[in-house]
Amino acid sequence: MKKYADAVGLADAYARYQSTLQEIFRNIQDGVLATASDSLLGVSKWLLSYVKKLGLTSDDQASSFNSGKP
């Protein structure tokens, strides 16, 4: 049950992350750069704290982006 709760919590947190990114881009477009900068710093800190839970600890070797091939 705890794994499910963690997954639901992570899904909710990821949805808030996406929403915050949208807000950051709106602020950039509107020229509210100080607010966008503060929000980007906050969301970056959040992302760094969830690197392991999101499975972002290693590169995907099969990805053409990482292999340098078009």
Buried (B, 14 or more C-beta within 10 A) or exposed (E): EEEEEEEEEEEEBBEEBEEBEEBBEEBBEEEBEEBBEEBBEEBEEBEEEBEEBEEEEEEEEEEEEEEEEE
